[in-house]
Amino acid sequence: MADTLSGAGAPGGAIEGRQAWLQALREGLFDPGAGFSMYSDGFDGWPLGEPEVVRALREWALPRRRGCARMLARSYAGLMREAPRFVQWRLDFGHVIECRELPPDIAAPSEGLWLRERGVLALPAQRERRAVHVQQAAWQASLQAFEQAWDLAEPGFVPVALGL
């Protein structure tokens, strides 16, 4: 799969460093088009708690009546603690996003954000955050890995808390 993630033919190609990674995620979330999917072990270091990102997601979600976003993680505990604005967005717009948790015994896809026909995927790195923009065959292969994990995951990060 490493060969398919070369970034060849993709807009922007390689992404080097944490700030470039964050900016690529922001740009994708500012204008996700018809829908999006995203995976991270816990979404640590993602810009989901930033007011501008939550505002953009709110504007994106307002005209939608049914789900068109999918979020997959090993755990949402850190995100729920660190990104209260996003958690509130999740509660307000639970009808447009489905969230699932990936059990530890299931292979995870690459960390990333998949938009229609393109995406941003994290690459393993020793020090700095590395990622690549993908499209075409690389996008399709990475999305297929996401789909396989999605199918084996369980509901998580529910939009309402039940209890007394």
Residue pairs with C-beta under 8 A, 6 or more apart in sequence:
1 141
1 142
1 145
4 134
4 137
4 138
4 141
4 142
5 110
5 121
5 123
5 132
5 134
5 138
5 142
6 132
6 138
7 13
7 14
7 132
7 133
7 134
7 138
9 135
9 136
10 118
10 132
10 133
10 134
10 135
10 136
10 138
11 118
11 133
11 135
12 24
12 133
13 132
13 133
14 130
14 131
14 132
14 133
15 21
15 24
15 120
15 129
15 130
15 131
15 132
15 133
16 128
16 129
16 130
17 128
17 129
18 45
18 128
18 129
20 129
20 131
21 45
21 120
21 122
21 129
21 131
22 45
22 46
22 47
24 113
24 120
24 131
24 133
25 46
25 47
25 113
25 120
26 47
26 50
26 52
26 53
28 36
28 113
28 115
28 119
28 120
29 36
29 47
29 48
29 53
29 56
29 57
29 113
30 52
30 53
30 56
31 56
31 60
32 60
32 69
32 115
33 115
33 116
34 68
34 116
35 68
35 69
35 70
35 116
36 68
36 69
36 70
36 113
36 114
36 115
37 69
37 70
37 71
37 72
37 113
37 114
37 143
37 146
37 150
38 70
38 71
38 72
38 112
38 113
38 114
39 71
39 72
39 73
39 102
39 108
39 109
39 110
39 111
39 112
39 146
39 149
40 46
40 73
40 111
41 73
41 74
41 75
41 108
41 111
42 73
42 74
42 75
42 76
42 77
42 78
42 79
43 73
43 76
43 78
43 79
43 83
44 78
44 79
44 82
45 129
46 79
47 53
48 54
48 79
48 83
48 86
49 82
49 83
49 84
49 85
49 86
50 85
51 85
53 86
54 85
54 86
54 88
54 89
57 86
57 89
57 93
58 89
58 92
58 93
61 69
61 89
61 93
61 96
61 97
64 93
64 95
64 96
65 95
66 95
66 96
67 95
67 96
67 97
67 98
68 96
69 96
69 97
69 98
70 97
70 98
70 99
70 100
70 150
71 97
71 98
71 99
71 100
71 157
72 99
72 100
72 101
72 102
72 109
72 146
72 149
72 150
72 153
73 79
73 99
73 101
73 102
73 156
73 157
74 101
74 102
74 104
74 108
75 101
76 99
76 101
76 156
76 157
79 86
79 87
79 157
80 87
80 157
90 97
90 99
90 157
90 159
91 159
91 160
94 159
94 160
98 155
99 155
99 156
99 157
99 158
100 150
100 153
100 154
100 155
100 156
101 153
101 154
101 155
101 156
101 157
102 108
102 149
102 152
102 153
103 152
103 153
103 154
106 149
106 152
106 153
107 148
107 149
108 149
109 142
109 145
109 146
109 148
109 149
110 121
110 122
110 123
110 142
110 145
111 121
111 122
112 119
112 120
112 121
112 122
112 131
112 142
112 146
113 119
113 120
114 139
114 142
114 143
114 146
117 135
117 136
117 139
118 133
118 134
118 135
118 139
119 133
119 134
119 135
119 139
119 142
119 143
120 131
120 132
120 133
120 134
121 131
121 132
121 134
121 142
122 129
122 130
122 131
123 130
123 131
123 132
124 130
132 138
134 142
